[in-house]
Amino acid sequence: MDLTDQLHQYIPVLFLGLAALGFAGGTLLVSVFVGNVLANKNIRRNRVKDTPYECGMLPVGEGNSRLSVKFYLVAMLFILFDIEVVFMYPWAVVYKSMLKTDPNLIFGAMISFLAILFVGYVYALKKRAFDWKN
């Protein structure tokens, strides 16, 4: 297969990227245009209209409270382990066909993957990374 043939396969991806950029830029331009049109109509603003809506109640306290760094660490660890579990799906798809040709290889690959995943999980438990309250 020639290099130009391989590059031609990425043309739809390029078009998709351009469409995404065009959509994002277009929505920003439309919002600026609509905002300017509404600003020129001399719409009356007051304190009541500019108050944030909180389910019918007046807002009390700060809008954003600070969270501990441990909370974000737990969230990142969850994403990490969740993404690693996604790697099990391709294994499950080819499991039956590979079981006929090389059963030890497919089983060993998954056991080694799960062992590495388990070691990382035990390390995170020992470092108390999942406890964000302390």
C-alpha positions as a Markdown table, in Angstrom:
| # | Residue | x | y | z |
|---|---|---|---|---|
| 1 | Met | 0.0 | 0.0 | 0.0 |
| 2 | Asp | 1.4 | 3.4 | -1.0 |
| 3 | Leu | 1.8 | 6.3 | 1.4 |
| 4 | Thr | -0.6 | 8.5 | -0.6 |
| 5 | Asp | -3.2 | 5.8 | -0.5 |
| 6 | Gln | -2.9 | 5.7 | 3.3 |
| 7 | Leu | -3.1 | 9.5 | 3.5 |
| 8 | His | -6.3 | 9.5 | 1.4 |
| 9 | Gln | -8.0 | 7.4 | 4.1 |
| 10 | Tyr | -7.6 | 10.3 | 6.5 |
| 11 | Ile | -9.5 | 12.8 | 4.2 |
| 12 | Pro | -12.9 | 12.1 | 5.9 |
| 13 | Val | -11.3 | 12.7 | 9.3 |
| 14 | Leu | -10.0 | 16.0 | 8.0 |
| 15 | Phe | -13.5 | 16.9 | 6.8 |
| 16 | Leu | -15.0 | 16.0 | 10.1 |
| 17 | Gly | -12.4 | 18.1 | 12.0 |
| 18 | Leu | -13.1 | 21.1 | 9.7 |
| 19 | Ala | -16.8 | 20.6 | 10.2 |
| 20 | Ala | -16.4 | 20.6 | 13.9 |
| 21 | Leu | -14.3 | 23.7 | 13.9 |
| 22 | Gly | -16.7 | 25.4 | 11.5 |
| 23 | Phe | -19.7 | 24.5 | 13.8 |
| 24 | Ala | -17.8 | 25.8 | 16.9 |
| 25 | Gly | -16.8 | 29.0 | 15.2 |
| 26 | Gly | -20.2 | 29.5 | 13.7 |
| 27 | Thr | -22.0 | 29.1 | 17.0 |
| 28 | Leu | -19.7 | 31.6 | 18.6 |
| 29 | Leu | -20.3 | 34.1 | 15.8 |
| 30 | Val | -24.0 | 33.7 | 15.9 |
| 31 | Ser | -24.1 | 34.1 | 19.7 |
| 32 | Val | -22.0 | 37.3 | 19.4 |
| 33 | Phe | -24.3 | 38.6 | 16.7 |
| 34 | Val | -27.5 | 37.8 | 18.5 |
| 35 | Gly | -26.1 | 39.3 | 21.7 |
| 36 | Asn | -25.2 | 42.6 | 19.9 |
| 37 | Val | -28.7 | 42.7 | 18.3 |
| 38 | Leu | -30.4 | 42.3 | 21.7 |
| 39 | Ala | -28.1 | 44.8 | 23.3 |
| 40 | Asn | -29.0 | 47.4 | 20.8 |
| 41 | Lys | -32.8 | 46.9 | 21.5 |
| 42 | Asn | -32.3 | 48.7 | 24.8 |
| 43 | Ile | -33.7 | 45.9 | 26.9 |
| 44 | Arg | -34.1 | 47.1 | 30.5 |
| 45 | Arg | -32.0 | 45.2 | 33.0 |
| 46 | Asn | -32.4 | 45.3 | 36.7 |
| 47 | Arg | -31.1 | 43.6 | 39.8 |
| 48 | Val | -33.9 | 41.0 | 39.9 |
| 49 | Lys | -33.4 | 39.9 | 36.3 |
| 50 | Asp | -29.7 | 39.6 | 36.8 |
| 51 | Thr | -30.0 | 37.4 | 39.9 |
| 52 | Pro | -29.1 | 33.7 | 39.3 |
| 53 | Tyr | -32.0 | 31.3 | 39.4 |
| 54 | Glu | -31.7 | 28.6 | 42.0 |
| 55 | Cys | -34.9 | 26.5 | 41.7 |
| 56 | Gly | -37.1 | 29.3 | 42.9 |
| 57 | Met | -35.0 | 30.0 | 46.0 |
| 58 | Leu | -32.7 | 33.0 | 46.6 |
| 59 | Pro | -29.0 | 31.9 | 46.2 |
| 60 | Val | -27.2 | 31.6 | 49.6 |
| 61 | Gly | -23.4 | 31.3 | 49.9 |
| 62 | Glu | -20.8 | 31.0 | 47.3 |
| 63 | Gly | -21.6 | 29.5 | 44.0 |
| 64 | Asn | -18.5 | 27.3 | 43.9 |
| 65 | Ser | -17.1 | 25.6 | 46.9 |
| 66 | Arg | -13.6 | 24.4 | 47.0 |
| 67 | Leu | -12.9 | 20.7 | 47.0 |
| 68 | Ser | -9.9 | 18.9 | 48.3 |
| 69 | Val | -7.2 | 17.8 | 45.8 |
| 70 | Lys | -7.9 | 14.2 | 47.0 |
| 71 | Phe | -11.4 | 14.4 | 45.4 |
| 72 | Tyr | -9.8 | 15.1 | 42.0 |
| 73 | Leu | -7.3 | 12.3 | 42.6 |
| 74 | Val | -10.1 | 9.8 | 43.3 |
| 75 | Ala | -11.8 | 11.0 | 40.1 |
| 76 | Met | -8.7 | 10.6 | 38.0 |
| 77 | Leu | -8.1 | 7.1 | 39.5 |
| 78 | Phe | -11.7 | 6.2 | 38.7 |
| 79 | Ile | -11.2 | 7.3 | 35.1 |
| 80 | Leu | -7.9 | 5.4 | 34.8 |
| 81 | Phe | -9.4 | 2.2 | 36.1 |
| 82 | Asp | -12.5 | 2.7 | 34.0 |
| 83 | Ile | -10.4 | 3.1 | 30.8 |
| 84 | Glu | -8.4 | 0.1 | 31.6 |
| 85 | Val | -11.5 | -2.0 | 31.9 |
| 86 | Val | -12.5 | -0.8 | 28.4 |
| 87 | Phe | -9.4 | -2.7 | 27.1 |
| 88 | Met | -11.2 | -5.9 | 28.1 |
| 89 | Tyr | -13.8 | -5.5 | 25.4 |
| 90 | Pro | -11.6 | -6.2 | 22.4 |
| 91 | Trp | -10.2 | -9.2 | 24.3 |
| 92 | Ala | -13.8 | -10.5 | 24.9 |
| 93 | Val | -14.6 | -10.1 | 21.2 |
| 94 | Val | -11.7 | -12.2 | 19.9 |
| 95 | Tyr | -11.7 | -14.6 | 22.8 |
| 96 | Lys | -13.8 | -17.4 | 21.2 |
| 97 | Ser | -11.8 | -17.3 | 17.9 |
| 98 | Met | -8.4 | -17.2 | 19.6 |
| 99 | Leu | -9.4 | -19.9 | 22.1 |
| 100 | Lys | -9.4 | -22.4 | 19.1 |
| 101 | Thr | -6.0 | -21.4 | 17.9 |
| 102 | Asp | -4.0 | -20.3 | 21.0 |
| 103 | Pro | -5.8 | -20.7 | 24.3 |
| 104 | Asn | -2.8 | -20.2 | 26.6 |
| 105 | Leu | -1.8 | -16.9 | 24.9 |
| 106 | Ile | -5.3 | -15.3 | 25.3 |
| 107 | Phe | -5.7 | -16.4 | 28.8 |
| 108 | Gly | -2.2 | -15.4 | 29.8 |
| 109 | Ala | -2.6 | -12.0 | 28.3 |
| 110 | Met | -5.7 | -11.3 | 30.3 |
| 111 | Ile | -4.3 | -12.7 | 33.5 |
| 112 | Ser | -1.2 | -10.5 | 33.1 |
| 113 | Phe | -3.3 | -7.5 | 32.3 |
| 114 | Leu | -5.5 | -8.1 | 35.4 |
| 115 | Ala | -2.4 | -8.6 | 37.6 |
| 116 | Ile | -1.0 | -5.3 | 36.6 |
| 117 | Leu | -4.3 | -3.6 | 37.1 |
| 118 | Phe | -4.6 | -5.3 | 40.6 |
| 119 | Val | -1.1 | -4.2 | 41.6 |
| 120 | Gly | -2.0 | -0.6 | 40.7 |
| 121 | Tyr | -5.3 | -0.8 | 42.7 |
| 122 | Val | -3.5 | -2.2 | 45.7 |
| 123 | Tyr | -0.9 | 0.6 | 45.5 |
| 124 | Ala | -3.6 | 3.2 | 45.4 |
| 125 | Leu | -5.3 | 1.6 | 48.4 |
| 126 | Lys | -2.1 | 1.5 | 50.4 |
| 127 | Lys | -1.4 | 5.2 | 49.6 |
| 128 | Arg | -5.0 | 5.9 | 50.8 |
| 129 | Ala | -5.7 | 7.6 | 47.5 |
| 130 | Phe | -9.4 | 6.6 | 47.5 |
| 131 | Asp | -10.1 | 8.4 | 50.8 |
| 132 | Trp | -10.6 | 12.1 | 50.0 |
| 133 | Lys | -12.2 | 13.1 | 53.3 |
| 134 | Asn | -8.9 | 13.1 | 55.3 |
